[in-house]
């Protein structure tokens, strides 16, 4: 056998056999199995959490509370919370409970908390009455009417009044002026806005200051810096000060025999 023939035989003899590729699942089947595995894990986790929540959602047996309780009673709060307490410790709707408590008169803000294992805690902040509105309404420090018919109105509160819907406007003017009046040694006992838009204020000395409809802020400035100094020593004799003049003011005396102050010039503001 020749050398060439031997080499050819060895070449074919030593050639490795091709191996068949291993069988694999189609790609979409593999992805489906992964999704199914994840869904099963999520289902188990959700079920575990639901079981835990069910175990924790025991009935509410205790409603605790704190606050100043000067105008709001614990009984009112308990009555407002009661319809929601049967839902359970975990399922009780805290937002709805908060809204129910804040709907009570004199309640400005409420905070509701869960306390383990079966308690709801209510913290109440009461409204602060800053002024009386109309006959028996009450305004808070933001000028909001929070009680329309109060059974008890503190006598020391200033008396504000005006058409419906003007509560905030009147309250804001009062707050803007009262500090300046106190600095000048006077105090506003009442502030009124009538249907025509004219303003009047009563001082605690009994003097009424007529401000009219126009240039109200300017007239208040003129009263504080000029008129108040003129009347300071005769307040008990004066019924009113009329500031509705462009260049002066008029004084109305309690004793009709005393002549009123003659203004320099009548204003064009026709709101006398």
C-alpha positions in Angstrom: 0.0 0.0 0.0 1.4 3.3 -1.0 2.1 6.1 1.4 -0.5 8.4 -0.3 -3.3 5.8 0.0 -2.5 5.2 3.6 -2.7 8.9 4.4 -6.1 9.3 2.7 -7.5 6.4 4.7 -6.3 7.8 7.9 -7.8 11.2 7.1 -11.2 9.7 6.6 -10.9 7.4 9.5 -9.9 10.1 12.0 -12.6 12.6 11.0 -14.8 13.3 14.1 -18.5 12.5 13.9 -20.9 15.4 13.9 -23.0 15.5 17.1 -26.7 16.3 17.0 -27.8 19.6 18.7 -29.7 19.1 22.0 -33.5 19.6 21.8 -34.8 22.8 23.3 -38.2 24.2 24.2 -39.4 26.9 21.8 -38.7 30.5 23.0 -42.4 31.4 23.5 -42.8 28.3 25.8 -39.9 29.3 27.9 -41.2 32.9 28.2 -44.7 31.6 29.2 -43.2 29.4 31.9 -41.3 32.4 33.3 -44.4 34.5 33.3 -46.3 31.8 35.0 -43.7 31.3 37.7 -43.7 35.1 38.4 -47.5 35.2 38.5 -47.5 32.3 40.9 -45.1 34.0 43.2 -47.1 37.3 43.0 -50.3 35.4 43.8 -48.7 33.7 46.8 -47.3 37.0 48.1 -50.7 38.8 47.6 -52.5 36.0 49.3 -50.1 36.2 52.2 -50.6 39.9 52.6 -54.4 39.5 52.4 -54.3 36.9 55.0 -52.1 39.1 57.2 -54.5 42.1 56.7 -57.5 39.9 57.5 -55.8 38.7 60.7 -55.0 42.3 61.7 -58.4 43.8 60.8 -60.0 43.1 64.1 -62.9 45.2 65.4 -62.2 48.6 66.9 -62.9 48.5 70.6 -61.3 51.8 71.8 -61.6 55.4 70.5 -59.1 57.6 72.3 -58.8 61.3 71.9 -57.1 64.5 73.0 -57.6 68.2 72.6 -58.6 71.3 74.6 -62.3 70.4 74.5 -63.5 73.8 75.4 -66.2 74.0 72.8 -66.2 70.4 71.5 -67.1 67.5 73.7 -65.6 63.9 73.6 -69.2 62.6 73.2 -69.6 64.6 69.9 -66.3 63.1 68.6 -67.2 59.6 69.6 -70.6 59.9 67.9 -68.9 61.2 64.7 -66.4 58.3 64.6 -68.8 55.5 65.6 -70.3 54.8 62.1 -66.8 54.1 60.7 -65.4 52.1 63.6 -67.3 48.8 62.6 -65.2 48.5 59.5 -62.2 47.2 61.5 -58.8 48.3 62.6 -57.2 48.1 59.1 -60.1 48.8 56.9 -61.4 51.9 58.7 -61.3 54.8 56.3 -59.2 57.4 58.1 -60.0 60.2 55.6 -63.7 59.7 56.0 -63.4 59.8 59.8 -61.4 63.0 59.6 -64.0 64.6 57.4 -66.8 63.6 59.8 -65.0 65.0 62.8 -64.0 68.3 61.0 -67.7 68.8 60.1 -68.5 69.3 63.7 -69.0 73.0 64.8 -65.9 74.5 66.4 -63.5 71.8 65.0 -60.8 73.4 62.8 -58.6 70.3 62.2 -58.6 66.6 63.2 -56.0 63.9 62.9 -56.9 60.2 63.0 -54.3 57.5 63.8 -54.5 53.7 64.2 -53.1 52.4 67.5 -52.3 48.7 67.8 -54.1 46.4 68.4 -57.7 47.7 68.2 -57.8 51.5 68.8 -58.3 54.7 66.9 -56.9 57.9 68.3 -58.4 61.3 67.4 -56.6 64.6 67.9 -58.8 67.7 67.7 -57.7 71.3 67.2 -60.6 73.7 68.0 -61.4 76.9 66.1 -60.4 80.2 67.6 -63.2 82.8 67.4 -61.8 86.1 66.3 -65.0 88.1 65.8 -68.7 87.9 66.0 -70.6 88.0 62.7 -74.1 89.4 62.5 -76.4 88.4 65.3 -74.8 85.2 66.5 -72.3 84.0 63.8 -68.6 83.5 64.6 -65.5 84.1 62.4 -62.2 82.5 62.8 -58.8 84.1 62.5 -58.9 83.6 58.7 -62.2 85.5 58.4 -64.2 82.2 57.8 -67.7 81.9 59.1 -67.5 78.6 61.0 -70.6 78.9 63.2 -73.8 80.7 61.9 -75.8 80.5 65.1 -73.7 80.2 68.3 -75.4 79.6 71.6 -72.7 81.5 73.4 -70.9 84.6 71.9 -68.0 85.9 74.0 -68.8 89.5 74.9 -65.2 90.7 74.2 -65.3 89.8 70.5 -65.6 92.7 68.0 -68.9 92.8 66.1 -68.5 92.6 62.3 -71.4 92.6 59.9 -72.2 92.9 56.2 -74.1 91.3 53.3 -73.9 87.6 52.8 -70.6 86.5 51.3 -68.6 89.5 52.5 -67.4 87.8 55.7 -63.8 87.6 54.5 -63.8 91.1 53.1 -65.0 92.7 56.3 -62.7 90.5 58.5 -59.6 91.4 56.4 -60.3 95.1 56.7 -60.8 94.7 60.5 -57.5 92.8 60.8 -55.7 95.4 58.7 -56.9 98.4 60.8 -57.2 97.1 64.4 -53.5 97.0 65.1 -53.0 100.6 64.0 -56.0 101.7 66.0 -54.5 100.0 69.1 -51.2 101.8 68.5 -53.2 105.1 68.5 -54.9 104.2 71.8 -58.2 103.2 70.3 -60.0 99.9 69.8 -62.6 98.9 67.2 -65.7 97.4 68.9 -67.7 97.0 65.6 -67.2 97.3 61.9 -70.1 97.4 59.4 -70.4 97.2 55.6 -74.0 98.0 54.4 -75.8 97.0 51.3 -74.6 100.1 49.4 -71.0 99.4 50.2 -70.5 102.1 52.8 -68.3 101.4 55.9 -68.7 102.4 59.5 -66.8 101.5 62.6 -67.7 101.9 66.3 -64.9 102.5 68.8 -65.1 101.0 72.3 -65.5 104.6 73.6 -68.9 104.7 71.8 -67.8 106.9 69.0 -69.0 106.0 65.5 -66.6 106.7 62.6 -68.4 107.1 59.2 -66.1 106.1 56.3 -68.4 105.9 53.3 -67.8 104.0 50.1 -64.8 105.6 48.5 -61.2 106.1 49.5 -61.9 104.1 52.7 -58.2 103.4 53.5 -57.2 107.0 53.0 -60.0 108.1 55.3 -58.9 105.7 58.0 -55.4 107.1 57.7 -56.7 110.6 58.1 -58.8 109.6 61.1 -55.9 108.0 62.9 -53.4 110.8 62.2 -55.6 113.8 62.5 -59.2 113.4 63.7 -58.3 111.0 66.6 -56.0 113.7 68.1 -58.7 116.3 67.9 -61.3 114.2 69.7 -59.0 112.3 72.1 -59.9 114.4 75.1 -63.7 114.7 74.4 -64.7 111.2 73.4 -67.5 111.1 76.0 -69.1 114.1 74.3 -68.9 112.9 70.7 -71.5 110.7 69.0 -69.8 110.3 65.6 -67.0 111.5 63.4 -67.8 111.8 59.7 -64.8 111.3 57.5 -66.6 111.6 54.2 -64.9 114.8 53.3 -62.1 115.4 50.9 -60.3 118.0 53.1 -61.6 117.5 56.6 -64.2 115.8 58.9 -67.3 116.6 60.8 -68.1 115.8 64.4 -71.5 115.0 65.8 -71.9 115.8 69.4 -74.0 114.0 72.0 -75.3 117.3 73.2 -77.2 119.0 70.4 -76.3 122.4 71.8 -72.7 121.9 70.8 -72.1 122.9 67.2 -70.6 120.3 64.8 -67.3 120.9 63.2 -67.6 122.5 59.8 -65.6 120.6 57.1 -63.4 122.5 54.7 -64.8 120.9 51.6 -67.4 118.3 50.8 -66.1 115.2 49.0 -67.5 114.2 45.6 -68.4 110.9 47.2 -72.2 111.1 47.3 -72.7 108.5 50.0 -73.8 110.8 52.9 
